[in-house]
Amino acid sequence: IAPASMAAAARMASATATKGGCAPRREVRRNARRHPGTHARAAASTSTERDQQEQKSQRDAEQATAMLLDYLRTAKVQAAKYVSVGTDAAQGRGLYAAEDIEEGAVLAVVPFDACLHAPVKGDEQKDGVLANSFWGMRLAAAIVREHLRGEESPYCGYLACLPALPPLPVAPSSPFVDVDVDDDGEELRTPREVDGSGAVPHPMSFSWEDVKEIQYNEGRLNVDEWGYLSAQSFLRATEDDEALRSTFGDGADGPTPFVPRALWDWAVSCVHSRTFGAELLGEGEPMDHYMVPLLDLLNHRGDESTCETDADLVEAATTLASTSPSSWTADALISAVAQHDVATLPRGPPYVAADNVEWIADSGGARFVCVTKREIAAGEQLCVSYGERSNDDFFLYYAFVPPRNPHDDVVLFDHVDACLEWCANVYFKETSVELRDGEQPSPDALADIEARAAAARRAFDAAAIAARGGRDADSGGLEAARVDREPRLKVLAGIRFDARMLSAIACFFSPPDDDGDGKGGGQLADGAVEAAQMRARARCEEVLLSYPTSLADDLERLLRSELAVCLSMDADGSWDATVGVSAAAGVLETIRLLGVSPTPPELDDVRARIVRALAETQADADSNALTGSERLTLEYRVEKKLVLAQSQ
């Protein structure tokens, strides 16, 4: 690994705190355009201040680089000569191909001993009071322990190059920071103090207001759950001197360490954004979890649509960037979108795997091995898939949101009973059975509903068995367990509805004829499935309309933020035809979404929104800039609403 390249990566790491908390690892394609840099605040600083800041960052980076290189050598981490570490202002740190690489080439080998590790089971002697806790909390405690050891830690060089404070929403998100109990055993929740600027005590934390802005209930619950787990683990580990020494110190006889909450939050964030899980005990068995030096620099690229229009978008952005943002007009922006083939909204399948490397946990050799999946050209970034999952995981753990993720989903019902209750309400409305407050349906109507619900539940169970591969829940193995662990009924990107939900809805409204066995195993009426899909689409519209803000409102807010970035770059002199392409692409992509979403507003409304966004942002760019948490939550809920908008 070339030291110069590593130095560039370390400069990016040390600059993280000064760039408004930009995620050090982010999706490398269009998501980078959504994060072209937090130039709005930088514009206010003088060139002298920026120079001093850059010089300090470079000095810190050089020191961190030297420590990391020493660590990699000492830990016997092997990296091929054609692997380099690079960075740019938009994408953050990453691994790159220094030359053409053939398929199947070994890029790096990292011994297990070089990694910080959380085994399946905790060790009371090592993990203290967190020995029986969730693996993430145990690994976070290990990071804190090694951090407190300073230069005496064998992991010192590795820890020095971890991001300073990753902006992940895993700290307590309720309006409390600490949880305690009173004499009666009742929980005491201390309100979080927020200063006039809206800052929260820990920069990586989400405030209560931030959490409300998520809007999507599943995302809010996830943030709360992880925040509460982290808070409770910290309280247990710092409850008294004995707990502190056993968890973070050198044992019962050692000194009592001081562990600030900010240090714990940082450790938890690092764990959940950079950990590798290895099924060393076999498929389906509990995983061991590792922090893997060097390989944790790999950025994500997963499944991507085959209908991409990136090349056209970049061409349009390049043309737009040749002019000053202060001279942009609504007609110019609309024309830039219309004159290029970017008026499509690729969602869901068909898609292809865009990752070009993979890693393998070689338990026999006690090492992680990274190899190429295909031929890679010199200069191409080396990317691995973090997993084909919904944006809930990317948002919570990695602090970025892959745009148009074909594996994203939205929960329509928490469980089958909620779905059947919804079906009953819709059925009453469709059959013109109007009930006054407190009035109960007739016995015949109730019997009819109960029969329909029973048929729907049988259909739901049959679809669940089919999803298990025809096996019963108790003998279905890993796939059956996965089906049974997911009671929620969802719509996936690309208008793909949960088959269990469609079966239940179809049988509720069109119960199959009884075939004589009393189990309702007859055939569905013609068109029942198509009618179920239409009702599921109606449910998507219901959920979409339930949010406090509309999709168009959110996109307009995002557009103002993108324009603020461009205008701030223009104001501080950093805008040019090359640098501005990424920022301009963010503007055009947002306009594309605003104008071509599956249920677009009228063209006049789109134009009015663009005119309003331009006027407000040109008048006051700073007030339209978004903080790191604001941007992340806005992008997250936009993606969720796009899934619903396309499906209605």
N, C-alpha and C positions, 0 to 999 in steps of 0.2 A: 504494500500500500504506500503510495507516494506521500511523504510527509506534507508536501505543499497542498495536496488535495485534502488531506485530513485537517490541515489548518483551516482550510476554507469551511469545512463542515463544522469545526469547533467555533469558528467565528459566528456561524449561524446560530449555534447553541447559545453562545453568550449574548447574542443580540435578541434572543427571544423575549426577554423581559422588556426591552425597549421598543418592541414592535407591537405593542398592544396585546401581547399574549397569543400570537399566532401559533397554531399547533405545529410542533416540530416535525410531526409525521402526518402527512395528509395525502388524500387521494390525488394522484399526479396528473389527472387529465383536466376535465372541465372544472373540478372543484378548485383547482389552482387559480382559475380565472375569477372565482368568487372570492379569492383571498389575494388580490394583487399587491397587497401591502397596506399597512395602516398609515397612509401618508398624511391623513388629515391633521393628526397631532404633530407629526414631524414638520409640517409646513410652518408651524409657528416658531420653530427653533432657528437660530441663526446658523450660518454656514460654519462659524467658528465652533459653536457648540456641537454641531454634527461631526466636525473633524475630530474634536477631542473625544467624543463618544466612540467614534470608529477606531481611534488609536488605542483607547482603553480596551475595547472589544478585541482588537487584534492581539494586544499583549496577553489578555486573559486566555484567548484562544490558543496562542502558541504554548502557553504553559499547560493547558488542558490537553493539547495535542501530544506534547512530549510525555505526559503521564499516561495517556491511553496507549501510545505506541509501546512504552515500556511494559505496560500491563499485558498487551497482546503477546509480546515476546516472552515475558516471564511465564504467562499461562500457556505457552506453546500453541497459540492459535495460528493455524495455517491459512494463508490467503494467497490465491493465485496472483501472478504478476499482472494479469489482465483485469484485475478488479481495482477500482479506485473509488474514493469517496468524494463526492461533489455536492454542490448546493447552488441554488439560485434564489432570488428574492421571492419568487412565487411559490416554489415547490418545497423548499426546505431541504434538509439533508437527505442524502440517499446514496446508494451504491450504483456505480456506472461501469460499463464495459470500456476499458482503456484501449481495447483492440477487438477485432472480430473474434467471436467465440463460437465454437461448434456446439451442436446439440449433445447433451450428456456430459459436458465438461464439469469437473469439480471446481467450484469457485472458492469454497472455504470449508475448513474443518475446525470445529470448536469442541474441545473436550468438555465433558460434563463438569469436570473439576474447575473449569474456568467460569462456570455459571453460578449465580446465586440461585438457590434451589428451595422449593417447598415440596417435600415428599407428601404422599397420600395421607400419611398419618403424622401427627405432630409429635414432638419430643418435649416432654415437660421440662427436662433439664436444660434444653436449648431455647424452647419457646415460652417458658414460664407460664403465666396465667392464660396465655392464648394457645396452649398446646392442643386444645380440642376445638379451636375456632376454625372458621372457614380458611381455606388455604391462602387466599389473598391477604387476609389480615396477618397471617403468620409470615408470609414473604415480605410484607411491608415492615413488620417488626424487625426482620433480618436486615433490611436496607437501613433502617434507623440505627440498629446496633453497629453496623459497619461504618456508617457515617460518623457516629460518635467516636469511633476509634481513630478517626483521622488518618494520618499517614501510617499508623501502625496496622491499618486494615490491609489485607492482601488485595482487596477489591478497590483500593483507593483510586487508582488510575481510571478504572471503569466508572466509578461513581462521579468522578470529576467531569465526565462528558455527558452525563445524563442531563436532560433539559432542566432548566432552573425551576420553573413552576408550570407544569403543563396545565392548560386551562380546561380541565375536565370536570364535568358536573357530578362529582362523587362525594363532595363534602356535604355536611348537613344542609338540606335544602328547605327544611321547614323554617319558620321564623324563630328558630332557636339555634344556639351554638352548642350549648352544653346540656346534658340531660343528667339529672340527679334525682334522688328520692328523699322525701321528707320522713319524719318519724313514723308516720302511718303507712309508709311504703308506697305513697303516691308519687308519680313522676312530677318533677319540677322542671320546667322548660324555660330557660332564660332567654328573653327576646334578644335577637341579634341587633347590634347597634350599627346604624348606617350613617355615614357622614353626609354632608350636604351635596357632595358630588355623586352620590349613589354608589360609592365604593363599599365593598364588604370587607370584613377583617382579613380574609384570606383571598388573594387574587384568583386562585383556582376554584374557589367556591362559587356556587350559584346562590344568590339571594332568594328570598321568598318571592320577590317580584319577578325574578328571572324564571322561576319555576312556573308561576302562573302564566307567563308568556309562552310556555311550551304548548299550551292548549290541548294537545293530544293527551288523553288521560293515561294511556299506557306509559308514555314517556315520563309523565309526572310521577306516576307510581314507581317506576324504575329508579328515578333519581332519588326519591324519598327513601326507598328501600335500602339502596346502597349507602346513602348518606347516614341513615339511622344505624346501619350495621357498622360503618366506620366510626361513628360517634360512640357507640356502645363499646366497641373494642378498645378505643382509645381510653375511655373512662375506666374500663377494667384494668388495662395495663398501667395506668397511672394512679390507681386508687390510693395507694400508699407506697411507702419506701420499699417495702418487701416486693410488691408487684413490679415496681420500676426496676429494681435490681435483677429480679429473675427474668424479666422480659427483655430489657434493653442493656443491662449491665453485664458485669463479669461474674455474676453469682451472688449468693447471699452475703458473702464476706466482703464484696467489693464496694466501692463508693456508689452513692445513689446518683444516677444520671439525671440531667435535666432534659426533658423532651417537650419542646413547645408544640402546640397544636399544628402550627404551619409546617413543621418538619414531618409530622405524621401525615398530613394531607398530601404533601409532596410525594412521600413514599407510596401511599395508596394509589396516587395517580400514575406513578411510574410503573407500578405492578400491573395495573389493568390496561395500560396502553402498550406494554412492551413484553408481555410474558408469552412464552411458548409452552403449550400443553402437549405432553407426550404420553400416549397410551402404552407404557412399557409393560404393563401387566396383561395386555391383550385387549382386543376390541370390545368396547362396552364397559370395560373396567375403569375404576377411578384413575384420573390422570395425575402424573407428577407435573410440576410446573417449574419452569426455568426462566431466568433472565439471562439471555444469550448475547454476550458482547459481539459486536460487529454485525451479526445477523439481524439484530434489532434495528439496524439502519435501513433495512429493506422496506420500501414503501408498498402500498397496496395497489394492486389492479386485479379486479375480479372479473366476473362475467359482464360483458358489455354488449349492447345492442349491435346487430349487424347493419342497422339502418342509420349509422352515425353520419352527421353532416359537419363534422369538425373542420374539415379542410375548407368548406365553403364559409363557415363562420369565421375562421382565421382570415380568409381572404377579405371578407367584408370588414372585419375589425382592422386589418392593415390599411385598407382604404380610408376608413374613418379616422384612424390614428394619425394620418398625414395632415390632418387639420387640427387646429387648437380647440380643446374642449369648450373654451369660453365662447366659441363661435357656433357651436352645435345648435341646431334647431330641431323641432319635432319632425318636420318634413324630411330633414336630412337623416335622422335616425330611422324613421319608417322606411325611407328609400333604401338605406343600407341593408335592412332586413329583406325588403321585397325584391331587390335586384340580385340577390344570391339565393341559392337553393337551401335556405335554412328554415323554411316555413313548414317543418315537419316536427312531430313530437314522438320520437322513438320510445316505445315502452315495451317492457317484457320481451318474450321470445319473438323471433329467433335471436339468439345471442351467442357469442363466442367467448372462450376463456382468454383474457388479455394478459394474464400473468406469464412471465417467461422463465421463472426459476421456481424451484421447490426445495424444501428442506426435509430431511429424513432424520429421525431419531434412531441411531444405530446403537441399540442396547448392548450388543455383543462387544462393540468397540468403544462403548461408553463415550459417545461423541455425537454431535450434530453435524450433518453433512449437507451442504448446499450445492445443488447441481442445476444446470440449465435444462429447460424443457424443449427448447428449440434453438436454432441458430440465432445469434444476437449480433447486431452490427455495432461497430465501434461508436461510442458516444451514447448508446441507448441506455436508458435507466434499467437497472435490474429490479424487478418487482415480483412480489409474491402475493398470493391471495390470502387475506386474513380470514377467509371463510365466506361462503356464499350465504349471506344472512340478511336480515332486514336492517333498515337504517337505525332501528332502536339500539342495536349493539354498537354500531359505529358511532352514533351520537354519544352514548353513555361512556364507552370505554376509550375511544380514540379521538374524540372531539373533532370529528369532521363528518360530513354527510355526503356519500357518493351520489352525485346527481343522476337521475333516471335509473336508479338501481333496479334491475329486473327482479330482484328478490325482496324488494320492499313489500310491506303489507300493512293493512289497517284492520283493526279489530272492529267487527260489526256487532257481535254479541259476545258477552263474557262466557256464556255456556248455553247448552241446548235449551234449557228451561226459559231463558230470556228470549231465545228465538221463537219458541212456541207461544209465549205470551204475546210477542209482537204479532205473530201470525193470527192469533185470536182477535186482537184489536183490529187488525186490517180486515179480517173476515167480517166482523160485526159492521164495520163501516161499509164494506162492499155489498153486504146483504141488507143495508138500510135498517139495521137494528139499532135504534137510538135509545140509549139508556140515560135517564136523569141521574143526578148525583145520588149515590146511595142505593139506586135501584139495581136489582139482580136480574139476570136473564131468566127466562122461563125454564122449567125443568127440561123440556124438550130441546131447547137451545143449548143448555148446559150438557146434556147427554150427547148432542151432536158434536160439540166442541171437544168433549172428552174422547169420543171415538176418533175424531180427526187427529188429536194430539197423540193418541196411542199408535195410530198408523204412522204418524210422522216420526215418533220415537223408534219404532221398529225399523223404519227406513234409515234413520240416523245410525242405528247400531249396525245394520247391514253394510252401510257405506264405510263405517269404521273398520269392520272386519275385512272388507275389500282392501282398505288402505294398509292393513297389516299383512297383506298377501294371502288372505283367506285363512289366517290362523286366529285362534282364540287369544284373548288378552293374556292368559296365564302361560301360554306356550308359544307366543309369537316372537320371542327374542327381542333384539334391540329395536327393530323397526316398530314392532307392536308397542313397546314401551314408549317410544317417541310419540306415537299417535295418542296413547292414553294419557300422556303427560300434558297434552295440549287441548284443554277443553274449550278454548276460545275459538270462535268461528270468524274467519277473516276473508278479505278480498286481497289478492296479490296483484302486483303491478302487471299490466297487460290484460286486465279484465278477467282474471282467473279467480273464480269463487271456490271456497271450500266445498268439496263434493258432498260432505256430510250435511252441510247446511242446505245445499240445493236439493238433496234427496228429501230432507225433512220438510222443506217448504213445498216441494212438489206434492208430496203425499198428504200434507195437511189440506191443501186446497183442492186436490183431486185424489182422494183416497182410492187405492187400487181395489178392484173387485176381489172379494174373498174367493179363494180357489177351493174352499171346502175344508181346509185344515184349521180354520179359526185363527190363523196367524197373519192374515192379510197379505198373502204372497202372490196375489194376482198381478195383472199388468196395469201399468199406469195408463190413464187416458191419453189420447193423442194430444200433443202440444203441452203436456203438463210440465215438462222440463223447461221448455221455452218460456212458459208463463212464470215459472219459478225464477228464471234468470231475470225477467223483467221486474219481478218483485224485489229481487236482490239489488238490482240497480236502483230501485226506488229507495231502498234502505240506505244505499250509498249517498243519495241526495239528501236524505234526512240527516245523516251524520254530518255531511258537509255543511249544511245550513245551521247546524247546532253550534258551530264555533263562533266566538265573539267577533272575529274578523273574517272577511271573505278572502278567497284566493286572490282576486284582483287587488284587494286592499293590500295584502301582504306583498304581492309582486310590485306594486307601486312603491311601497316602503323600501323594498330591496333595490328598486331602480334609483331612488333618491340616494341611497347609500353608495351605489356603484358610481353615480355621477359625482358625488362628493369626493370620492377617491380621485377621479379624473381631474376635477377642478383643482383639488389641492396639489396634485402633481404639477398641473399647469402653473399654479401660483408660485410654487417653490423652484420652478425651473427644471424639474426632473422629467418633464414630458418631452418625448420625441417619438418619431415614427416607429422606432424599434421598441423602446421601453413601454410605450403606451398601448401596444397591441393587446396585451393580457387584460388590462383594465377595460379597454374598449370592447373586447369580446364579452366581458361580464355584463356590460350595458346592453349589448345586442341580444345576448341570450335571454336576459330578463324580459326584454321587449318581445322576443319570440314567444316566450311562455305566456306573456300577457295577451298576445294577439291570436295565438293558435291553440290554446288549451281546448280540450274537447268540447267545452261549452263556453265559447268565447263571448265576451261582451261585444256590443256593437262596435264597429270600427270607429265611429265618432267618439265613443266612450274611451277607447284605447288611446286615440289621439289626444283627447282631453286630459287623460291621466299623464301622458308624456309631457304635454305642455305644462301642466301643473308641477310635475316633478322637476322639470328644467327651471322653471321660474323660482321655485322655493329653494332649490339647491344653489342656483347662481346667486341668489340673494344672501344665503347663509349656508355655506358648505359645512361648517363645523357642526351646526345643530342637526344636520341630516346624516352625520357619520354615525356608525354603529360601534358599540363596544364589542369585544370578543364574544361575550356571552349572548348579547343581543343578536349578533349576526348568526351565531350557531343555532339558537333557538328558532330564529326566523327561517333559516334554510331548512331546518328539520321539519317544521310544520308545513312549509310550502310543499315539500316532497310528499308528505302525507296527503295533503289536499289534492295534489296532482293525481295521486292514485285514485282517490275518490271521484275527482272530476272526470277522469277518463272512463270510469266504470259506471257512471250514472246514465 
